[in-house]
Amino acid sequence: MIYVKTEDLKVGMRLARPIYNKKGVLLYSRDDRLTKQGIESVNNFGLIGLYILEPAEPLPPMTEEEMEFERFQTMAVFAIKDSLDAIIKGNEPKQLMSQADELIRRFGSLNHKIHFNQNLRSPEDYVYKHSLNVAILAALISHRAGFGIVEQTEVIVAAILHDLGKLTLPPQLRGKTDGLEDDEVAQVARAVITGIDKISSTFSLPVGVKGILMQLCQLQYIPENAPNKILPAVKVLMVANAYDQCTAMQLDVEPHTEIDAVRLLQSDSKLYDPDMVRHLLNSVQILYPGVCVELTNREKGLVLTENDRDILRPIILSFSRNQMLNLNSDSVFAEVQIANIMKTMDNRIKVDPETLKEYL
């Protein structure tokens, strides 16, 4: 699988992922071959590129849940864009609460882990896609944390709005998270505060949202002003925001893996609440059966059984030795650990489930 920028698309290329319009209608299926009209449509949609299958590459497996997740992401990004753009223009986001309700309906009561598939972002659409993903993660985490419906609604609305002010920044700064200079941090902080100020008290939004957003801004950009007692909603957003930022896929920016994100979240218990981190790890699939990993001894392996108690210590099948390694065993873990995940071009693992069953 390769990523091809829109200007480099050719007639006859095979699509690796489906394309939906803003209403969620399927326009092109996986394995469809691009036509001249299709390439023109991609340009009209404003897509920056597509995932393309190589000529002899078989179609990778993709579950109905994954396809529905992508369909929903497409629809929701357009809807959130309309709401955020309305606020920037000084208008009330009339559909924002219904968008929050839909997120709660889809993700706010799930008791199983989901495949949290990342979408590719351009500088222009980074804020919209990031805001949606943080809201999805906030719905998952807040449910696990036992939030009531009022608190859950507040945190999801806050997630949608938390980067509103970044829309006033130059596009190249909106998704920049690593290597910010001091003056850039100050510029981003001012923009975020501007966004909070644009949320009028006349809008029909939960009363606690602006307080959540201001405390989140303090923690992220002016920690010396942050209060000692952090709101539960802010703890949720700190974790959700960091996870999505870390694993986001941007043009010309090397993405971190989910393992990198887990290690980041577990590295600072003061910044990232351990309970909220645990709720996140219980909500999204990371080291599940079928994931290929690189080990610290340079071997490669396949996850056979995940470990819900300690995500970084599953049971692995070593390819070179054809041997099972139980990383939950202290003696095994002392000798070898997971270095990282082996990734495909679209940031998603591909293993045939039937092949996997042969090892279980």
N, C-alpha and C positions, 0 to 999 in steps of 0.2 A: 504494500500500500504506500502511495506517495501523495504528498500534498502539492497541488498545482495551483498557482495563482491564476486569477480569472483571465488575465491577458495572455496566458500561455496555454489555455485550454484548446484542445483540438477535437474535430469531429471524429466520432468513433471511440473516444475514451469511455471507460466503464465506471459508473458511479459506485463508490464504496458505501455511501450513506444516502438515505432518502432526502429529498428536498420538499419542504412544505411552504405554503404561503402563509400570510399573517393570520389567516383564519383557521390554520391547521389542516387545510386540504392538501392531500398528497399530490404533488406535481410530477415528481420523478422518483421512481423506485430504485432500490439498490440493484446493481447489475444492469441498469438501463444504459444504453450507449448514447453519448451526447450527439445531438444533431446541431446543425447551424442555428436553427430556431431555439434550441435549448441553450446554446451558448449566449445568444442574444437575451434570453430570459434571465440567465444568471447575471448578466451585466445590468439589466433593468432592476433586479432585486437588490442590487448593491452588495452582492456577496463578494468577499475579497479573494475567495478561492474555494476549491473543492478537494475532497479526498477521492483519489482515483485508484482503481485496482490496476495492477500491472497486467499485461496481456494474458499471461498464463496463470494468473493468481486465482485460486478458487474463492468464492464468496464466503467471507468469514461468518461464523454464527452470530446472530443478534436476536435477543429474546423480544417477545411482544412488549414486555415491560420497558426494555431499553428504547424501543421504537416509540412507544407512547410518551416516554420521558422526553425524547428529543422533539416530538411533535408539540408537547406542552411548552417546552422551552421556547420554541419558535414563536408560538402565539403569545406567551407571557412577556417575552422581551419587547415585542411591538406594543403591548398594552402598557407596560411599565414606562416605555419611552414616551408614550402619549402623556402619562401622568406627570412624569418628571419635567418634561418640556413645558407642560401647562404651568407648573409652579414657577419655573424660571421666568416665564412670561407674565407672572403675577395673577394667573387664573387658578381657580379651584380645581383640583384633580377629582373630577366627579366620579370616576370609576375606581379610584384607589381602594376604597373599602371593599368593594366587590372583588377586587384582585386579591386582597388579603384573605377574604373569606374563602376564595377558591384554593389558595395555598394551604389554608387550614384543612379544608375538605380533603385535599389530595395527600398532604404530608403530615398534618398535625395530629394524627391519631394512629400512625403506623406502629406496629409492634415487631416488624421484621426489618432487616437491613436492606438497603436499596443499592443498586449500581448507580453511583453518582457520576455520570458522564460529563466531562468538561466540554465546553464549546470553544472554538477558536475566536479570538477577539482582535479587532482592529483598535487603534487609538480612539476612533470616533465612537465605537459602540461599547467600549470597555465598561463604562459606568453602568449602562443598562444591563448588560449580561452579568456583571459582578453583583449588582444589587439584587437581581433575581436569584442568583445562586446562594447568596447570603441569606435571603429570605427563606429559601427552601431548607437550608441547613438549620436556620433558626426555628422553623416549624418542627423539624425532627427532634432537635435538642430539647426544645421547651416542652415537648410532649413527654420525653423521657424524664425530664426534671420535675414533672408533675405540675406544670403551670395550669392555672385555671383559664377559661376561655378569654376573660378580659385581659389577663397578663399576656396570654399567648398572642392575642390580637395586637396588643401594644408592641411587642417585640418584633412581630412580623412587619408591621407598618414602619417601625423604626429601621428595620433592615432595608426595606425598599428605599427609604429616604436618606440613609446615612451618608451616602456619597453625592447627594444632590448638588452641593456647591462645587464639586469638581467639574461639573459641566461648564463652569465659567473659566476653567483653566485652558491653556493651549492643549490640543489633543495629545501631544507627545508626553505631557506630564500627568495625564489622567490615570494611566495604568502603571506608572513608574513606581515601583515599591522598593527596589534595591538601589543602593548607591546615591540616595538623595543628598544633595549638598544642603548646608544649613539654611541658605536663603530659599532653597526649594521647599524645605520642610515648612518654613514660615509662610511661604506663598500658598502651599496646600492647606495649612491650618486656617489661614485667613479665608480661603475659598470655602472650606467646610463650614466655618462660622457664618459666612454669608448665606450659605444654603439653609442653615438652621433659621436664620433671620427671615428668610423668604417664606417660611411656613407660617401662614397667618393664623391668628387665633380664631378667625372667622371660619376657617376650614372645618368641615365635619370630620375631625380626626380624634382618636383617643387622647385624653387630656395628658397622659403621662409621656407622650412621645417626645416632646421637645426636651424634657428633662433627661430622658434616656440618651438622646442624641448629644446633648451638651456634655454629659459625663463621659460618653464614649470619646468625644473629641478631645477632652482633657487627657484621658488615659493615653490616647494615641499620639498626640502632638504637643501637649503641655502638661506632662505628668506631674510637674511640681505643683500644679494647681488642682490635681485630682484629689477628691475626698478619700478618707481612710476606708469608709464603708462603701463598697461598690454594689450597685443595684444588681439583682439577679439577671435582669434583662441585658444589662451591659456585659456581664460575664458571658452570657450566651453569644452576644454579638462579637466580642473579642475573639472567641474561639472560631465561630463561623467565618468571620472576616479573614482571619489568619489562614485558615485551611483553604479557602477559595483563592486568596491571593497567592498562596504558595504553589498551588497546583494548576493555576490558570494557564491557558495556552495563548500566547501572543505571537504575532509575526515577528521573526528575527530575534526572539527572546527564548532562551533555553528554559523549558519548564522544569520545575522540581517535581519529584515523584510524590506519591502519597506517603511513602516511608519518610521522605525528607520532612513532610508536613507533620507527621506524627512525632518525629524526634524534636522538631521545633516546639510543638505544643507541650511536650513533656519536659522540655528543658528549663522552663521558667514557670513555676507553680504560682508565683505572685502575679504574673501578668495573665496567665491562662489557667483559670480555675480547674483543678484536677477533676472535680465532679462533672463539670461541663465537657471537659475533654473526653472523659469516660462515656458520657451520653452520646457524644459525636461518634466515637469508635463503635458504639453499639447500634449506630444508625446507618452507617455506610459500609459497604463491603470493600475491604482493602486486601488483606492476605487471605483470600478464600481459596477453596480447592480449584486448581487449574492455573493459578498465577505462577508464572516463571520468575525465579529470583536468582540474583548473583550472591554468592556467599563470600565471607571474608577470606576464605582459603582459595579464592579464585575459581572454585567450582560453580557450576550452574545447577539449579534444581527446580523441582515442581512442588508447589504446596499441595499436600494430600488432605490435611485436616487443619482447620483454623483453630486458634486458641483464643477463646473469648475472654479469658482472664488476663492474658498478656499477649497482645496482638503480634508482638515481634518474636514470639516463640512457638510457631506452629510445628507440625510434623512435615518434613521435607523429604522428597525423593531425590537423592543425588544422581545426576545423569551419568557421571563418569564412573561411579562405583556401583550403580544400580542398587543403592542401599538406602533404607529409611533412616532419617536423622530426626530424633525427637528433641527439638530445641527446648522443650519444657524440662528436660533433664539437665540439672546443673552441670554435670560432668561433660555432656555434649556441648552445652552452651558455652562452657569455658574454652572449648577448642574451636568452635565455629559458630558464627552468627550470620544473620542476613545483612549483606552490604546494601543491597537495593533491589528494586523491581526491574525486570527486563520489560521494556515498553515497546508497543507498536507505534506506528506513525500517528495514529489518531488518539493516542494516550489511553488505549483500552486493550486489555489482555484478550488474546484469542486462543482458546484451547478447545478441541473437540470434546464434548462431555462424554461421548461413548468411549473414546480413547482413555480418558481419565478413569472411567469405571474399571478398567483392567487392573489398576493398581490398588483399588480399594476393596 
